[in-house]
Every structure is written in C-alpha cells, then in structure tokens.
Amino acid sequence: MAHGRITGWATHLPERRLTNHDLAEMVETTDEWIRERSGIGARHVDGKVTEMSTAAGRDALAMAGVDPADVDLLLLATCTSDQQFPASASVVQDNLGMSCGAIDMNAACSGFVYGLVTAMQFSAGGVDRILLIGSDALSGITDWTDRGTCVLFGDGAGAVVIERSADTPTLLGWDLMSDCLLYTSDAAVEKAGRNALERADVNIDDIALVVPHQANIRIIDAALKRLDIPLEKAAMVLERTGNTSAASIPLALVDALNNDRVAPGDLVLMVGFGAGMSSAAAVIRWDPPGA
C-alpha cells in the first residue's frame, strides 16, 4: 500500500518589507522594544492570499515535477481569505489551471497542521496528489495604530505537494484540538505535542527538528521548555517574517529543508496554536523522493 509524503515545497513573501525601524515612524515604538518582546525584526506586508498562494503553489508543483492538471485536491489553510466566497482555494485552483476539488480550511495559526493531517487522510483513502498551502495576509486586518499588536503580524504563504508514493507511513502521530476556554498558549503546545508523540509511539529525544508556529519568541521559548526541547532544535523564521498565522509553519519548515536541517529518516514535530484557542501537532518521518 502506498502512503502520502511531501515531494515538493516552496514559499512566497510579498515584496514590501516593513522593518521595526519603519514601524517606529508609524507608532510609538523602537526596534529594541519589539525585539525584546517578540523576537521580530521585520515582516512582509501588502500581500493577497490568492496571489501568494498561487506563487508558492506553482513553485512547489514545479519542484515536485507535478503538472497542475494532475493534482487531485487543493487544500488552502487561511483565516484571511480574499473574500467570503468563492473560496480562495477555488481562485488559486483556477490560477494554476487545475480542475480538482478545492477547499478553504480555517483553523488560524493551527491551519497548516490541520491541513497536513487532513491531506494525509485523503492520501490514505486513495487520493494520489494533493497541494496543501498555508497562506495569510494579516496586514490587511491589522490596526496599524495599535503599538501593542501591529508589530507582530506579517503576510506570507508556504506550500507542499503530497503524493501517495511512500512505501511506509510518513505521518506517525497527530493531535487536533479546539477549545473556546481560554488558557495559555504554551500549555496548548505541550498538550498537543505530547499527544502526537504518544500516538506516534516516540519520545521527545527521537525528534530531530521541531517546527513551531512563529507567534513570538517568548511563547515559543516557554512552549519548548515545557516539552523539554532546546530552542536550538527549532526551525525559526520569526525574526524576518513575524507572525504569519497559517503560513508560519510551512515558512519555517521550508527554510529548514532548504538549509539541510532535515535528513531522510528524521522525525519532525510540527506544532500550531492560536486563535483563542485551536492547537494541532503532527509527527512526520522525513521521506523525500529518491532517499
């Protein structure tokens, strides 16, 4: 029986880059203040979900060597769709010349992991090729006069191609949760991460790389400490992208892959959380084509 695995990946960031120094000219803040509280130095803005998703999706398909016409399903994780309807996924599908099913998924900052788990279930059910995209344009809904929040957010997109071509399962364990009761983000990360590890029947020492949602450095640091994971083991792009919601995990994952931080057979833990409160975690075994 064939199993799903990631065969191509790519990201896209809008051209306009807004640094902390730029923000200091817009609101009462400083580069030092922002970095100390968030770990963020810059972010990209003025993006549009369908445009960013199309660019990232096209490049991911090209890397995988997959013709858009051969894709069977498009999943787009976003909480900032360009419009209420049609779904942004349908616009991206048309942009890429596809004729497959297309679905928007909204789990905010947990969205990409929700999408990954969903895609792997479709793959197990016989769907051959899936394009999964995490994309958000938070700059369009940010109050740029609020110095406490405007420093945090940015726009971006990350895409992966999942093909049913692996000999053994690559999704080893996962956990999805939504709870309207308010509690701390780092506790949600710990619970989701440990549940996924338990389902995968592995322990934290087996994990080669953790890819957390890029919220802010304080939350990430606290969450990793609860999981007994050193910060050095985390994939991080926060400093140059800010919080990009559903795009943050694929942006960090692709950065790690492109910098050879993951080897065939490595176990990767992805953890997303946010939106008051969803959380999601997945453990995958890295099994690229040709490994």
C-alpha positions in Angstrom: 0.0 0.0 0.0 1.3 3.4 -0.9 1.4 6.3 1.6 1.5 10.1 1.4 4.7 12.0 1.6 5.9 15.5 0.8 7.6 15.7 -2.6 7.8 19.4 -3.2 7.8 22.7 -1.3 8.0 26.4 -1.8 7.2 29.7 -0.1 6.3 33.2 -1.2 6.5 36.6 0.7 5.1 39.9 -0.6 7.7 42.4 -2.0 7.1 45.1 0.6 9.2 44.6 3.7 8.4 46.5 6.9 11.2 46.7 9.4 10.9 47.7 13.1 12.6 51.0 12.2 9.8 51.6 9.7 7.2 50.9 12.4 8.9 53.3 14.7 8.0 56.1 12.3 4.3 55.0 12.3 3.7 54.3 16.1 5.5 55.0 19.3 7.9 52.0 19.5 11.5 51.1 18.9 13.4 48.2 17.3 14.8 47.2 20.8 11.3 47.2 22.3 9.8 45.0 19.6 12.8 42.5 19.5 12.8 42.1 23.3 9.1 41.3 23.5 8.6 39.4 20.3 11.9 38.4 18.6 10.7 40.1 15.4 12.9 42.4 13.3 10.9 42.7 10.1 7.8 41.4 8.3 6.3 41.4 4.8 3.0 43.2 4.2 0.5 44.2 1.5 0.1 40.5 0.4 -3.0 38.9 -1.0 -3.9 35.3 -0.1 -4.7 34.1 -3.6 -1.7 35.8 -5.2 0.8 34.5 -2.5 -0.8 31.0 -2.6 -0.6 30.8 -6.4 3.1 31.7 -6.4 4.0 29.3 -3.6 1.8 26.5 -5.1 3.2 26.9 -8.6 6.8 26.7 -7.3 6.1 23.7 -5.1 4.5 21.8 -8.0 7.5 22.6 -10.2 9.9 21.3 -7.6 7.9 18.1 -7.3 7.7 17.8 -11.1 3.9 17.6 -10.9 1.7 19.0 -13.6 -1.1 21.1 -12.1 -3.6 19.2 -14.2 -2.6 16.0 -12.3 -3.4 17.4 -8.9 -6.5 15.7 -7.3 -7.2 18.1 -4.4 -6.2 21.6 -3.3 -6.4 22.4 0.5 -5.8 26.1 1.5 -5.4 26.9 5.2 -6.2 30.5 5.7 -8.1 32.8 8.1 -7.8 35.9 5.8 -9.5 34.7 2.6 -9.7 37.4 -0.1 -13.5 37.3 0.0 -16.2 35.4 1.8 -17.0 33.4 -1.4 -15.9 31.9 -3.7 -13.3 30.2 -1.6 -9.7 31.5 -2.1 -8.8 27.9 -2.8 -11.1 28.0 -5.9 -9.4 31.1 -7.2 -5.9 29.6 -6.7 -7.1 26.4 -8.4 -8.2 28.5 -11.4 -5.0 30.5 -11.4 -2.9 27.3 -11.5 -5.0 25.6 -14.2 -6.4 22.8 -12.1 -9.8 21.1 -12.2 -9.7 19.3 -8.9 -11.6 19.9 -5.7 -10.6 23.0 -3.8 -11.3 23.8 -0.1 -10.5 26.7 2.3 -9.7 25.5 5.8 -9.8 28.0 8.7 -8.0 26.9 11.9 -6.0 30.2 12.0 -2.4 29.6 13.3 -3.0 25.8 13.5 -4.3 25.7 10.0 -1.4 24.2 8.1 -1.1 21.3 10.5 -4.9 20.7 10.3 -4.4 20.7 6.6 -1.4 18.3 6.7 -3.4 15.8 8.8 -6.4 16.1 6.5 -4.3 15.7 3.4 -2.7 12.5 4.7 -6.1 11.1 5.4 -7.2 11.8 1.9 -3.9 10.2 0.7 -4.6 7.1 2.7 -8.0 7.0 1.1 -6.5 6.8 -2.4 -6.0 10.4 -3.5 -2.8 10.5 -5.4 -1.7 14.1 -5.4 -2.6 17.0 -3.1 -1.4 20.6 -3.0 -1.5 21.9 0.6 -1.0 25.6 1.1 -0.8 27.7 4.3 -1.4 31.4 3.5 -2.4 34.5 5.4 -2.5 38.3 4.8 -2.8 39.6 8.3 -1.6 43.1 7.4 -5.0 43.7 5.8 -6.8 43.3 9.2 -4.1 44.7 11.5 -4.7 48.0 13.3 -1.5 49.9 12.4 -2.1 52.5 15.1 -2.1 49.9 17.9 1.6 49.7 19.0 0.9 46.5 21.1 -0.2 44.4 18.2 0.8 45.9 14.9 4.4 44.9 15.5 3.6 41.2 15.5 2.0 40.4 12.2 3.0 39.8 8.6 1.9 38.1 5.3 3.2 35.0 3.5 2.5 31.6 2.0 4.0 28.2 2.1 3.1 25.2 0.0 3.8 21.5 -0.1 2.9 18.8 -2.6 1.8 15.5 -1.0 2.0 12.4 -3.3 0.9 8.8 -2.5 4.2 7.3 -3.3 5.9 6.3 0.0 6.4 2.7 1.0 5.7 3.3 4.7 3.6 5.9 6.5 5.2 9.3 7.0 2.5 10.8 9.3 3.2 8.8 12.5 1.1 10.7 15.0 -1.1 13.8 15.3 -3.4 15.7 17.6 -6.1 18.3 16.7 -8.0 20.3 19.2 -10.3 23.3 19.5 -11.4 24.7 22.9 -13.1 28.0 23.5 -12.0 28.1 27.1 -9.1 30.4 27.4 -5.8 29.1 28.7 -2.1 29.7 27.9 -0.6 29.0 24.5 2.5 27.2 25.8 0.2 24.7 27.7 -1.7 24.0 24.5 1.5 23.4 22.6 2.7 20.9 25.3 -0.6 19.0 25.3 -0.8 18.8 21.5 2.9 17.9 21.2 2.8 15.2 23.8 -0.4 13.7 22.4 1.1 13.5 18.9 4.3 11.9 20.3 2.3 9.3 22.2 0.3 8.4 19.1 3.5 8.1 17.1 5.0 5.9 19.9 8.1 8.0 20.0 9.6 10.3 22.7 10.9 13.8 22.6 14.6 12.7 22.2 13.7 11.0 18.9 12.7 14.3 17.4 15.3 15.9 15.1 13.5 19.1 14.5 10.5 20.9 15.9 8.6 23.4 13.7 6.5 25.7 15.9 4.0 28.3 14.9 6.0 31.5 14.8 3.9 33.6 17.2 6.6 35.4 19.3 9.8 34.3 20.8 8.5 34.3 24.4 5.7 31.9 23.7 7.9 29.6 21.6 10.6 29.5 24.2 8.1 28.8 27.0 6.4 26.1 25.0 9.6 24.3 24.1 10.7 24.4 27.7 7.5 22.6 28.7 8.3 20.0 26.0 12.0 19.7 27.2 13.2 20.8 23.7 16.1 23.2 23.4 15.4 26.3 21.2 18.4 25.3 19.0 16.3 22.3 17.8 13.5 24.6 16.5 13.1 25.9 12.9 12.8 29.7 13.2 12.0 32.4 10.7 10.2 34.7 13.1 12.8 37.4 13.1 12.3 38.2 9.4 8.6 37.2 8.9 6.7 38.0 12.1 3.5 36.0 12.9 2.0 34.9 9.6 -0.7 32.6 11.0 -1.3 29.6 8.8 1.8 30.4 6.7 4.2 30.4 9.6 4.8 26.6 9.9 5.4 26.0 6.2 7.6 29.1 6.0 9.8 27.7 8.9 9.7 24.1 7.5 10.8 25.1 4.0 13.6 27.3 5.5 14.8 24.3 7.5 14.6 22.0 4.4 16.4 24.4 2.2 19.2 24.7 4.8 19.7 21.0 5.1 18.5 20.8 8.7 16.4 17.6 8.0 17.8 14.3 6.7 16.0 11.3 5.4 14.5 9.3 8.2 14.5 12.2 10.6 11.4 12.8 12.8 9.9 16.3 12.6 7.4 17.6 15.1 5.1 20.4 13.9 3.0 22.4 16.4 0.5 25.1 15.7 -1.6 27.1 18.2 -3.7 30.2 18.4 -7.0 32.0 17.7 -8.3 31.5 21.2 -7.8 28.5 21.0 -7.0 25.9 18.4 -4.0 23.7 18.5 -2.5 21.0 16.3 0.6 18.8 16.3 1.9 16.2 13.9 4.9 13.9 13.9 6.2 13.0 10.4 9.1 10.9 9.3 11.0 12.7 6.6 10.9 10.5 3.5 11.8 12.6 0.4 11.7 11.0 -3.1 15.0 9.3 -4.0 16.1 8.9 -0.4 
